[in-house]
Amino acid sequence: MKKVAMILALLLLAGMLTVAKNATATDASPPSATADNKTPVAAEASAPKPDSSDKEAEEWRFQFANYVWMSSISQKLKTRGEEVSSTVPIGDILPVMDFAGFTHFEAQKGPWGLFSEFDFVKLSPTGDTRVRVGGIPLKIDTSLDLKQIIAEVGGLRSFDWEKVGVDALAGARYSRFDTRVRAGLIDNSDVKDWVDPFAGARLRFKLSEKWGLAVRGDIGGFGAGSDLTWETTAFFFYQIRESIALTFGYKYMDVHFDGENSKMDMKTYGPGFGVVLTF
């Protein structure tokens, strides 16, 4: 999964270099956020916007996106002196996934905009572990209940060129993780939540009249809530109507939290697909 995250990060870097190249190729006037290729982006997908007048470009534009996220989870939790590690690979996700998805809303007027996102993941994997007690092999039933809630709000500033656009992002992200691990007679539960600031960028590529690609990366925490949280995504979109686009891609989030009595490392990753509505 680290390789996937590195590929997404390289895509983000390549896009930033492309933006810089486009910026130097244009005249000295500042880029306009109301150019014909400008698209307000909902979550990780964007939808091509039809040609519009300057008056229309200054009107409020809204987008709403809803996603199913086939998310795998790898976590290491240490609390009360006990350490528990678990991984739910993508191949085993469907039987144990109660729900996994996220929604995104965005409102934009000219180059400035606001956005919010809500992620919810709930997994309930079960299994068994074989141990030896006094030389006698025993089988212990194990189960994990994991609930992950992430909500973010923020603002953006857009810059656009002919085929490429970039959005500067900043905001705050609330994270909550509920974990319960049962192994034989052991029943351990833990709840952690915090608020982090974050900053990042989102790149939009207009591949054709119907196809596009959006790549996002952000980093947060800095000790305010978590020690470090970073996220990277890459989503393609296909415009089926003026106000409707289909989108699919990949999302990766890495969270590191180190509290006084507990420590948690959590990675959530996997493909996602959804629908983007523009109005």
Contacts in CASP RR format, 6 or more apart in sequence:
PFRMAT RR
TARGET T0000
AUTHOR 0000-0000-0000
METHOD contacts of the structure
MODEL  1
MKKVAMILALLLLAGMLTVAKNATATDASPPSATADNKTPVAAEASAPKP
DSSDKEAEEWRFQFANYVWMSSISQKLKTRGEEVSSTVPIGDILPVMDFA
GFTHFEAQKGPWGLFSEFDFVKLSPTGDTRVRVGGIPLKIDTSLDLKQII
AEVGGLRSFDWEKVGVDALAGARYSRFDTRVRAGLIDNSDVKDWVDPFAG
ARLRFKLSEKWGLAVRGDIGGFGAGSDLTWETTAFFFYQIRESIALTFGY
KYMDVHFDGENSKMDMKTYGPGFGVVLTF
1 72 0 8 1.000
1 74 0 8 1.000
1 252 0 8 1.000
1 267 0 8 1.000
1 269 0 8 1.000
4 250 0 8 1.000
4 252 0 8 1.000
4 269 0 8 1.000
5 232 0 8 1.000
5 252 0 8 1.000
5 254 0 8 1.000
5 269 0 8 1.000
8 215 0 8 1.000
8 217 0 8 1.000
8 232 0 8 1.000
8 233 0 8 1.000
8 234 0 8 1.000
8 250 0 8 1.000
8 252 0 8 1.000
9 217 0 8 1.000
9 232 0 8 1.000
11 215 0 8 1.000
11 234 0 8 1.000
12 201 0 8 1.000
12 203 0 8 1.000
12 215 0 8 1.000
12 216 0 8 1.000
12 217 0 8 1.000
12 232 0 8 1.000
15 164 0 8 1.000
15 203 0 8 1.000
15 205 0 8 1.000
15 215 0 8 1.000
16 166 0 8 1.000
16 201 0 8 1.000
16 203 0 8 1.000
18 164 0 8 1.000
18 203 0 8 1.000
18 205 0 8 1.000
19 159 0 8 1.000
19 161 0 8 1.000
19 164 0 8 1.000
19 165 0 8 1.000
19 166 0 8 1.000
19 203 0 8 1.000
22 161 0 8 1.000
22 162 0 8 1.000
22 163 0 8 1.000
22 164 0 8 1.000
23 31 0 8 1.000
23 161 0 8 1.000
26 161 0 8 1.000
31 159 0 8 1.000
31 160 0 8 1.000
31 161 0 8 1.000
32 38 0 8 1.000
32 111 0 8 1.000
32 160 0 8 1.000
33 110 0 8 1.000
33 111 0 8 1.000
33 157 0 8 1.000
33 158 0 8 1.000
33 159 0 8 1.000
33 160 0 8 1.000
34 52 0 8 1.000
34 54 0 8 1.000
34 57 0 8 1.000
34 58 0 8 1.000
34 110 0 8 1.000
34 111 0 8 1.000
34 160 0 8 1.000
35 160 0 8 1.000
35 161 0 8 1.000
35 162 0 8 1.000
36 49 0 8 1.000
36 51 0 8 1.000
36 52 0 8 1.000
37 48 0 8 1.000
37 49 0 8 1.000
37 160 0 8 1.000
37 161 0 8 1.000
37 162 0 8 1.000
37 163 0 8 1.000
37 165 0 8 1.000
37 206 0 8 1.000
38 49 0 8 1.000
38 57 0 8 1.000
38 158 0 8 1.000
38 160 0 8 1.000
38 165 0 8 1.000
39 46 0 8 1.000
39 47 0 8 1.000
39 48 0 8 1.000
39 49 0 8 1.000
39 204 0 8 1.000
39 206 0 8 1.000
40 46 0 8 1.000
40 49 0 8 1.000
40 61 0 8 1.000
40 62 0 8 1.000
40 63 0 8 1.000
40 106 0 8 1.000
40 108 0 8 1.000
40 113 0 8 1.000
40 158 0 8 1.000
40 278 0 8 1.000
41 63 0 8 1.000
41 106 0 8 1.000
41 167 0 8 1.000
41 202 0 8 1.000
41 204 0 8 1.000
41 214 0 8 1.000
42 63 0 8 1.000
42 64 0 8 1.000
42 65 0 8 1.000
42 104 0 8 1.000
42 105 0 8 1.000
42 106 0 8 1.000
42 276 0 8 1.000
42 277 0 8 1.000
42 278 0 8 1.000
43 65 0 8 1.000
43 67 0 8 1.000
43 102 0 8 1.000
43 103 0 8 1.000
43 104 0 8 1.000
43 106 0 8 1.000
43 117 0 8 1.000
43 235 0 8 1.000
43 247 0 8 1.000
43 276 0 8 1.000
44 104 0 8 1.000
44 202 0 8 1.000
44 214 0 8 1.000
44 215 0 8 1.000
44 216 0 8 1.000
44 233 0 8 1.000
44 234 0 8 1.000
44 235 0 8 1.000
44 247 0 8 1.000
44 249 0 8 1.000
44 251 0 8 1.000
45 65 0 8 1.000
45 214 0 8 1.000
45 235 0 8 1.000
45 236 0 8 1.000
45 237 0 8 1.000
45 245 0 8 1.000
45 247 0 8 1.000
45 274 0 8 1.000
45 276 0 8 1.000
46 204 0 8 1.000
46 212 0 8 1.000
46 214 0 8 1.000
46 237 0 8 1.000
46 245 0 8 1.000
46 276 0 8 1.000
47 63 0 8 1.000
47 237 0 8 1.000
47 239 0 8 1.000
47 243 0 8 1.000
47 244 0 8 1.000
47 245 0 8 1.000
47 276 0 8 1.000
47 278 0 8 1.000
48 206 0 8 1.000
48 209 0 8 1.000
48 210 0 8 1.000
48 212 0 8 1.000
48 239 0 8 1.000
48 245 0 8 1.000
49 61 0 8 1.000
49 278 0 8 1.000
50 242 0 8 1.000
57 110 0 8 1.000
58 109 0 8 1.000
58 110 0 8 1.000
59 109 0 8 1.000
60 107 0 8 1.000
60 108 0 8 1.000
60 109 0 8 1.000
61 107 0 8 1.000
61 108 0 8 1.000
61 109 0 8 1.000
61 278 0 8 1.000
62 105 0 8 1.000
62 106 0 8 1.000
62 107 0 8 1.000
62 108 0 8 1.000
62 278 0 8 1.000
62 279 0 8 1.000
63 104 0 8 1.000
63 105 0 8 1.000
63 106 0 8 1.000
63 276 0 8 1.000
63 277 0 8 1.000
63 278 0 8 1.000
63 279 0 8 1.000
64 103 0 8 1.000
64 104 0 8 1.000
64 105 0 8 1.000
64 106 0 8 1.000
64 276 0 8 1.000
64 277 0 8 1.000
64 279 0 8 1.000
65 103 0 8 1.000
65 104 0 8 1.000
65 105 0 8 1.000
65 247 0 8 1.000
65 274 0 8 1.000
65 275 0 8 1.000
65 276 0 8 1.000
65 277 0 8 1.000
66 103 0 8 1.000
66 274 0 8 1.000
66 275 0 8 1.000
67 101 0 8 1.000
67 102 0 8 1.000
67 103 0 8 1.000
67 104 0 8 1.000
67 247 0 8 1.000
67 272 0 8 1.000
67 273 0 8 1.000
67 274 0 8 1.000
68 100 0 8 1.000
68 101 0 8 1.000
68 272 0 8 1.000
68 273 0 8 1.000
68 274 0 8 1.000
69 100 0 8 1.000
69 101 0 8 1.000
69 102 0 8 1.000
69 119 0 8 1.000
69 121 0 8 1.000
69 251 0 8 1.000
69 270 0 8 1.000
69 271 0 8 1.000
69 272 0 8 1.000
70 90 0 8 1.000
70 93 0 8 1.000
70 94 0 8 1.000
70 97 0 8 1.000
70 100 0 8 1.000
70 270 0 8 1.000
70 271 0 8 1.000
70 272 0 8 1.000
71 93 0 8 1.000
71 97 0 8 1.000
71 100 0 8 1.000
71 101 0 8 1.000
71 121 0 8 1.000
71 251 0 8 1.000
71 268 0 8 1.000
71 269 0 8 1.000
71 270 0 8 1.000
72 87 0 8 1.000
72 88 0 8 1.000
72 89 0 8 1.000
72 90 0 8 1.000
72 91 0 8 1.000
72 93 0 8 1.000
72 268 0 8 1.000
72 269 0 8 1.000
72 270 0 8 1.000
73 86 0 8 1.000
73 87 0 8 1.000
73 88 0 8 1.000
73 121 0 8 1.000
73 123 0 8 1.000
73 146 0 8 1.000
73 148 0 8 1.000
73 266 0 8 1.000
73 267 0 8 1.000
73 268 0 8 1.000
74 86 0 8 1.000
74 87 0 8 1.000
74 88 0 8 1.000
74 266 0 8 1.000
74 267 0 8 1.000
75 85 0 8 1.000
75 86 0 8 1.000
75 87 0 8 1.000
75 146 0 8 1.000
75 179 0 8 1.000
75 264 0 8 1.000
75 265 0 8 1.000
75 266 0 8 1.000
75 267 0 8 1.000
76 83 0 8 1.000
76 84 0 8 1.000
76 85 0 8 1.000
76 263 0 8 1.000
76 264 0 8 1.000
76 265 0 8 1.000
76 266 0 8 1.000
77 83 0 8 1.000
77 84 0 8 1.000
77 85 0 8 1.000
77 179 0 8 1.000
77 181 0 8 1.000
77 190 0 8 1.000
77 262 0 8 1.000
77 263 0 8 1.000
77 264 0 8 1.000
78 84 0 8 1.000
78 262 0 8 1.000
78 263 0 8 1.000
78 264 0 8 1.000
79 188 0 8 1.000
79 190 0 8 1.000
79 261 0 8 1.000
79 262 0 8 1.000
79 263 0 8 1.000
80 188 0 8 1.000
80 261 0 8 1.000
80 262 0 8 1.000
82 188 0 8 1.000
84 181 0 8 1.000
84 188 0 8 1.000
86 125 0 8 1.000
86 144 0 8 1.000
86 181 0 8 1.000
88 96 0 8 1.000
88 123 0 8 1.000
88 125 0 8 1.000
88 144 0 8 1.000
90 270 0 8 1.000
90 271 0 8 1.000
92 125 0 8 1.000
93 100 0 8 1.000
93 123 0 8 1.000
96 123 0 8 1.000
96 124 0 8 1.000
96 125 0 8 1.000
96 126 0 8 1.000
97 122 0 8 1.000
97 123 0 8 1.000
98 122 0 8 1.000
98 123 0 8 1.000
98 124 0 8 1.000
99 120 0 8 1.000
99 121 0 8 1.000
99 122 0 8 1.000
100 120 0 8 1.000
100 121 0 8 1.000
100 122 0 8 1.000
100 123 0 8 1.000
101 119 0 8 1.000
101 120 0 8 1.000
101 121 0 8 1.000
102 117 0 8 1.000
102 118 0 8 1.000
102 119 0 8 1.000
102 120 0 8 1.000
102 150 0 8 1.000
103 117 0 8 1.000
103 118 0 8 1.000
104 115 0 8 1.000
104 116 0 8 1.000
104 117 0 8 1.000
105 115 0 8 1.000
105 116 0 8 1.000
105 117 0 8 1.000
106 113 0 8 1.000
106 114 0 8 1.000
106 115 0 8 1.000
106 116 0 8 1.000
107 113 0 8 1.000
107 114 0 8 1.000
107 115 0 8 1.000
108 114 0 8 1.000
108 156 0 8 1.000
108 158 0 8 1.000
110 158 0 8 1.000
111 157 0 8 1.000
111 158 0 8 1.000
111 159 0 8 1.000
112 155 0 8 1.000
112 156 0 8 1.000
112 157 0 8 1.000
112 158 0 8 1.000
113 155 0 8 1.000
113 156 0 8 1.000
113 157 0 8 1.000
113 158 0 8 1.000
114 153 0 8 1.000
114 154 0 8 1.000
114 155 0 8 1.000
114 156 0 8 1.000
115 152 0 8 1.000
115 153 0 8 1.000
115 154 0 8 1.000
115 155 0 8 1.000
115 156 0 8 1.000
115 169 0 8 1.000
116 151 0 8 1.000
116 152 0 8 1.000
116 153 0 8 1.000
116 154 0 8 1.000
117 150 0 8 1.000
117 151 0 8 1.000
117 152 0 8 1.000
118 149 0 8 1.000
118 150 0 8 1.000
118 151 0 8 1.000
119 148 0 8 1.000
119 149 0 8 1.000
119 150 0 8 1.000
119 151 0 8 1.000
120 147 0 8 1.000
120 148 0 8 1.000
120 149 0 8 1.000
120 150 0 8 1.000
121 146 0 8 1.000
121 147 0 8 1.000
121 148 0 8 1.000
121 268 0 8 1.000
122 146 0 8 1.000
122 147 0 8 1.000
122 148 0 8 1.000
123 144 0 8 1.000
123 145 0 8 1.000
123 146 0 8 1.000
124 143 0 8 1.000
124 144 0 8 1.000
124 145 0 8 1.000
124 146 0 8 1.000
125 143 0 8 1.000
125 144 0 8 1.000
126 141 0 8 1.000
126 142 0 8 1.000
126 143 0 8 1.000
126 144 0 8 1.000
127 141 0 8 1.000
127 142 0 8 1.000
127 143 0 8 1.000
128 139 0 8 1.000
128 140 0 8 1.000
128 141 0 8 1.000
128 142 0 8 1.000
129 139 0 8 1.000
129 140 0 8 1.000
129 142 0 8 1.000
129 183 0 8 1.000
130 137 0 8 1.000
130 138 0 8 1.000
130 139 0 8 1.000
130 140 0 8 1.000
131 137 0 8 1.000
131 138 0 8 1.000
131 140 0 8 1.000
132 138 0 8 1.000
140 183 0 8 1.000
140 184 0 8 1.000
141 182 0 8 1.000
141 183 0 8 1.000
141 184 0 8 1.000
142 181 0 8 1.000
142 182 0 8 1.000
142 183 0 8 1.000
142 184 0 8 1.000
143 181 0 8 1.000
143 182 0 8 1.000
144 179 0 8 1.000
144 180 0 8 1.000
144 181 0 8 1.000
144 182 0 8 1.000
145 178 0 8 1.000
145 179 0 8 1.000
145 180 0 8 1.000
146 177 0 8 1.000
146 178 0 8 1.000
146 179 0 8 1.000
146 180 0 8 1.000
147 176 0 8 1.000
147 177 0 8 1.000
147 178 0 8 1.000
147 179 0 8 1.000
148 175 0 8 1.000
148 176 0 8 1.000
148 177 0 8 1.000
148 178 0 8 1.000
148 266 0 8 1.000
148 268 0 8 1.000
149 174 0 8 1.000
149 175 0 8 1.000
149 176 0 8 1.000
149 177 0 8 1.000
150 173 0 8 1.000
150 174 0 8 1.000
150 175 0 8 1.000
150 176 0 8 1.000
150 253 0 8 1.000
151 173 0 8 1.000
151 174 0 8 1.000
152 171 0 8 1.000
152 172 0 8 1.000
152 173 0 8 1.000
152 174 0 8 1.000
152 198 0 8 1.000
153 171 0 8 1.000
153 172 0 8 1.000
154 169 0 8 1.000
154 170 0 8 1.000
154 171 0 8 1.000
154 172 0 8 1.000
155 169 0 8 1.000
155 170 0 8 1.000
155 171 0 8 1.000
156 167 0 8 1.000
156 168 0 8 1.000
156 169 0 8 1.000
156 170 0 8 1.000
156 202 0 8 1.000
157 167 0 8 1.000
157 168 0 8 1.000
158 165 0 8 1.000
158 166 0 8 1.000
158 167 0 8 1.000
159 165 0 8 1.000
159 166 0 8 1.000
159 167 0 8 1.000
159 168 0 8 1.000
160 166 0 8 1.000
163 205 0 8 1.000
163 206 0 8 1.000
164 203 0 8 1.000
164 204 0 8 1.000
164 205 0 8 1.000
164 206 0 8 1.000
165 203 0 8 1.000
165 204 0 8 1.000
165 205 0 8 1.000
166 201 0 8 1.000
166 202 0 8 1.000
166 203 0 8 1.000
166 204 0 8 1.000
167 201 0 8 1.000
167 202 0 8 1.000
167 203 0 8 1.000
167 204 0 8 1.000
168 200 0 8 1.000
168 201 0 8 1.000
169 198 0 8 1.000
169 199 0 8 1.000
169 200 0 8 1.000
169 201 0 8 1.000
169 202 0 8 1.000
169 216 0 8 1.000
169 218 0 8 1.000
170 197 0 8 1.000
170 198 0 8 1.000
170 199 0 8 1.000
170 200 0 8 1.000
171 197 0 8 1.000
171 198 0 8 1.000
171 199 0 8 1.000
172 195 0 8 1.000
172 196 0 8 1.000
172 197 0 8 1.000
172 198 0 8 1.000
173 195 0 8 1.000
173 196 0 8 1.000
173 197 0 8 1.000
173 198 0 8 1.000
173 220 0 8 1.000
173 229 0 8 1.000
174 193 0 8 1.000
174 194 0 8 1.000
174 195 0 8 1.000
175 192 0 8 1.000
175 193 0 8 1.000
175 194 0 8 1.000
175 195 0 8 1.000
175 196 0 8 1.000
175 226 0 8 1.000
175 229 0 8 1.000
175 255 0 8 1.000
176 191 0 8 1.000
176 192 0 8 1.000
176 193 0 8 1.000
177 190 0 8 1.000
177 191 0 8 1.000
177 192 0 8 1.000
177 193 0 8 1.000
177 255 0 8 1.000
177 264 0 8 1.000
177 266 0 8 1.000
178 189 0 8 1.000
178 190 0 8 1.000
178 191 0 8 1.000
179 189 0 8 1.000
179 190 0 8 1.000
179 191 0 8 1.000
180 187 0 8 1.000
180 188 0 8 1.000
180 189 0 8 1.000
180 190 0 8 1.000
181 187 0 8 1.000
181 188 0 8 1.000
181 189 0 8 1.000
182 188 0 8 1.000
190 262 0 8 1.000
192 257 0 8 1.000
192 262 0 8 1.000
192 264 0 8 1.000
194 224 0 8 1.000
194 225 0 8 1.000
194 226 0 8 1.000
194 257 0 8 1.000
195 224 0 8 1.000
195 225 0 8 1.000
196 220 0 8 1.000
196 221 0 8 1.000
196 222 0 8 1.000
196 224 0 8 1.000
196 225 0 8 1.000
196 226 0 8 1.000
196 229 0 8 1.000
197 220 0 8 1.000
197 221 0 8 1.000
197 222 0 8 1.000
197 224 0 8 1.000
198 218 0 8 1.000
198 219 0 8 1.000
198 220 0 8 1.000
198 221 0 8 1.000
198 229 0 8 1.000
199 218 0 8 1.000
199 219 0 8 1.000
199 220 0 8 1.000
200 216 0 8 1.000
200 217 0 8 1.000
200 218 0 8 1.000
200 219 0 8 1.000
201 216 0 8 1.000
201 217 0 8 1.000
201 218 0 8 1.000
202 214 0 8 1.000
202 215 0 8 1.000
202 216 0 8 1.000
202 217 0 8 1.000
203 214 0 8 1.000
203 215 0 8 1.000
203 216 0 8 1.000
204 212 0 8 1.000
204 213 0 8 1.000
204 214 0 8 1.000
205 212 0 8 1.000
205 213 0 8 1.000
205 214 0 8 1.000
205 215 0 8 1.000
206 212 0 8 1.000
207 213 0 8 1.000
209 239 0 8 1.000
210 238 0 8 1.000
210 239 0 8 1.000
211 236 0 8 1.000
211 237 0 8 1.000
211 238 0 8 1.000
211 239 0 8 1.000
212 236 0 8 1.000
212 237 0 8 1.000
212 238 0 8 1.000
213 234 0 8 1.000
213 235 0 8 1.000
213 236 0 8 1.000
213 237 0 8 1.000
214 233 0 8 1.000
214 234 0 8 1.000
214 235 0 8 1.000
214 237 0 8 1.000
215 232 0 8 1.000
215 233 0 8 1.000
215 234 0 8 1.000
216 231 0 8 1.000
216 232 0 8 1.000
216 233 0 8 1.000
216 234 0 8 1.000
217 230 0 8 1.000
217 231 0 8 1.000
217 232 0 8 1.000
217 233 0 8 1.000
218 230 0 8 1.000
218 231 0 8 1.000
218 232 0 8 1.000
219 228 0 8 1.000
219 229 0 8 1.000
219 230 0 8 1.000
219 231 0 8 1.000
220 226 0 8 1.000
220 228 0 8 1.000
220 229 0 8 1.000
220 230 0 8 1.000
221 227 0 8 1.000
221 228 0 8 1.000
221 229 0 8 1.000
222 228 0 8 1.000
225 257 0 8 1.000
226 255 0 8 1.000
226 256 0 8 1.000
226 257 0 8 1.000
227 256 0 8 1.000
227 257 0 8 1.000
227 258 0 8 1.000
228 254 0 8 1.000
228 255 0 8 1.000
228 256 0 8 1.000
229 253 0 8 1.000
229 254 0 8 1.000
229 255 0 8 1.000
229 256 0 8 1.000
230 253 0 8 1.000
230 254 0 8 1.000
231 251 0 8 1.000
231 252 0 8 1.000
231 253 0 8 1.000
231 254 0 8 1.000
232 251 0 8 1.000
232 252 0 8 1.000
233 249 0 8 1.000
233 250 0 8 1.000
233 251 0 8 1.000
233 252 0 8 1.000
234 249 0 8 1.000
234 250 0 8 1.000
235 247 0 8 1.000
235 248 0 8 1.000
235 249 0 8 1.000
235 250 0 8 1.000
235 272 0 8 1.000
236 247 0 8 1.000
236 248 0 8 1.000
236 249 0 8 1.000
237 245 0 8 1.000
237 246 0 8 1.000
237 247 0 8 1.000
237 276 0 8 1.000
238 245 0 8 1.000
238 246 0 8 1.000
238 247 0 8 1.000
239 245 0 8 1.000
240 246 0 8 1.000
242 278 0 8 1.000
243 277 0 8 1.000
243 278 0 8 1.000
243 279 0 8 1.000
244 275 0 8 1.000
244 276 0 8 1.000
244 277 0 8 1.000
244 278 0 8 1.000
245 275 0 8 1.000
245 276 0 8 1.000
245 278 0 8 1.000
246 273 0 8 1.000
246 274 0 8 1.000
246 275 0 8 1.000
246 276 0 8 1.000
247 273 0 8 1.000
247 274 0 8 1.000
247 275 0 8 1.000
247 276 0 8 1.000
248 271 0 8 1.000
248 272 0 8 1.000
248 273 0 8 1.000
248 274 0 8 1.000
249 271 0 8 1.000
249 272 0 8 1.000
249 273 0 8 1.000
250 269 0 8 1.000
250 270 0 8 1.000
250 271 0 8 1.000
250 272 0 8 1.000
251 268 0 8 1.000
251 269 0 8 1.000
251 270 0 8 1.000
251 271 0 8 1.000
251 272 0 8 1.000
252 267 0 8 1.000
252 268 0 8 1.000
252 269 0 8 1.000
252 270 0 8 1.000
253 267 0 8 1.000
253 268 0 8 1.000
253 269 0 8 1.000
254 266 0 8 1.000
254 267 0 8 1.000
255 264 0 8 1.000
255 265 0 8 1.000
255 266 0 8 1.000
255 267 0 8 1.000
255 268 0 8 1.000
256 264 0 8 1.000
256 265 0 8 1.000
257 263 0 8 1.000
257 264 0 8 1.000
257 265 0 8 1.000
257 266 0 8 1.000
258 264 0 8 1.000
END
